Amino acid sequence: MPQVSTAKSLLAGASTRKYRTQEELIRFALFLCAFLSVLTTLSIIAILAWEAYSFFREVGVFDFLSGTRWTPLLEPRSFGVLPLVAGTFQIVVGASLIAIPVGLASAIYLAEFASAEVRRVLKPVLEILAGIPTVVYGYFALTFVTPLIAAVFPSTQIFNAASASIVVGIMVLPMTASLCDDALRAVPESLRQGAFALGATQFEVTLRVVLPAALSGVMASFVLAASRAIGETMAVTLAAGATPKMTLDPLQSIQTMTAYIVQVSLGDTPVGTVEYQTIFAVAALLFAITLGMNIIAHRVLARFREVYE
Amino acid sequence: MRSDRLRRRHATTRVFRLLCATLAWAGIVILAVLLFHVTREGIRWLDLQFLTEFPSRFPEQAGIKSALWGTVWLIILTAGFSIPVGVAAAIYLEEFSPKDRLSQLIEVNIGNLAGVPSIVYGILGLVLFVRFLALGRSVLAGSLTMTLLILPVIIIAAREALRAVPDSIRQAAFALGATRWQAVRAQVLPVALPGILTGVILALSRAIGETAPLVMIGALTYVAFVPEGPMDAFTALPIQIFNWASRPQENFHQLAAAGIMVLLVTLLLMNATAVWIRQRAERTGR
């Protein structure tokens, strides 16, 4: 057996030591690559904290978080971030109104009703929809959805929250559907069979047995979808407008946190000024909100996995 | 009376099924409408001149030469950085890492990084690469930013591919006296390669479409030259599309549509390649 003898000779003395050092070096190099992700997170936090700190030396944290007028680039300046937050949440609510029902219904269809062949067609389509760049959705909102809305409601502004909400909803729909699908399919078959054996119809099994059993996963997918919608940038920049205001009217132009950051970075605001530092304060808020939501969602998902595996 | 109720319950199921099916197929309808709209608007402008001309104030003369080359540069550099680092990180987490606190931290951290909005990566790139490392608004700074953005995606995909390799292969290699690295390099990696490649291609196709981080690091929107080195300024396809779409004139909107067609065809080709690799690996079997 030649292999065994090679292995034996490898184990002997000096060559073993050489292999061990080499192995340790490789292991360390691989570790560094993995650790880069931690460094990335630390850099993001450090940069946002540092730059936001120099902003908050000029503007009070409380004024920033509770102010209702956002005019950092115009006199008289005002740094109340609530209009941007309101704009962002208007988009999130609108997008959720589309992504949650349609995503959940698609997932129920895929997991509970559809045949294997239908799944084979629908799943890739959802993947393609998920892979379309956000700037394309922005273009679609501006040149297709907005004219459509304007045809129904003549008071619609060229830039409006409604069309941006609709395309952001379409954008997060595949993610919602696919995560809900995972959650529904993780429900053990025995639960369904038990309910069927008691005489329940497919509708009753789905709504009263499968859905409650998958609820935590479904909820987590909603939170993740909302967090994606909050961080969405290009579609809202192109379609929702650049007028920070607190309104409930979806036909008006608004501005989201992300769109504001883009607006400043495209403009000629001098670097280092308070006006410029606003983007870091807004980005820090954005990062904190999305990170918080992601952590909550992953906690829920992790707990839910423990139950069924 | 009893059968009446049963009939009603079954009817409810049928209505519910129809509702879910309709909503599920709505995705296909939306995709079709989107593709139809973009094609109708853009097809008129999509010709050879569109691919070989620089952007211009006059729509008739405008093209995407600099954007196309910028994207090519960006993707090649991004691939060069992100593939080795991403695969190495995945190998560490899947094959080497002890199950301790630090590994757990890294794992949770990668999951969270995947959910950070892309514009935040843009800010990171702006401060870290453009200013702190003084790389300027170069294609190098852009691709480093993109690398950080897609690393979590690559790591997660590569880990899944490594996890799918049966443990018996590792055990057999160890039994023959291979060290862990020898087992990984000679046995595990070749088996996992198709899966890793699929994940890498999908991650890179995400990088091609990303716009916000490039806007943040200040990829120029008007560039009338092709980058010749990693330190050159650049523009990219999605930035050019964004620029045209944000102008008020109808003609520029149609140019944006033509640009979108080029972008979507590129992405489609990449996705098709990924699917082809996956299917070929499944056919040749293990």
Interface residues (C-beta under 8 A of the other chain):
Chain A: Q3 V4 T6 A7 K8 L10 L11 Y19 Q22 E23 I26 R27 A29 L30 F31 C33 A34 F35 L36 S37 V38 T40 T41 S43 I44 I47 L48 E51 P101 V102 A105 S106 I108 Y109 L110 E112 F113 A114 L122 P124 V125 L126 E127 I128 L129 G131 I132 P133 T134 V135 V136 G138 Y139 F140 L142 T143 F144 I170 L173 P174 A177 T201 Q202 F203 E204 T206 L207 L224 S227 R228 I230 G231 E232 T233 M234 T237 L238 T258 I261 V262 S265 L266 I279 F280 A283 L286 F287 T290 L291 N294 I295 H298
Chain B: R9 H10 T12 T13 F16 R17 L19 C20 A21 L23 A24 W25 A26 G27 I28 I30 L31 V33 L34 H37 V38 E41 P84 V85 G86 A88 A89 I91 Y92 L93 F96 S97 L105 I106 V108 N109 I110 G111 N112 L113 G115 V116 P117 S118 I119 V120 Y121 G122 I123 L124 L126 V127 L128 L148 L151 P152 I155 L176 G177 T179 R180 W181 L202 S205 R206 I208 G209 E210 T211 A212 V215 M216 G218 P238 I241 F242 A245 S246 H253 A256 A257 I260 L263 L264 L267 L268 N271 V275
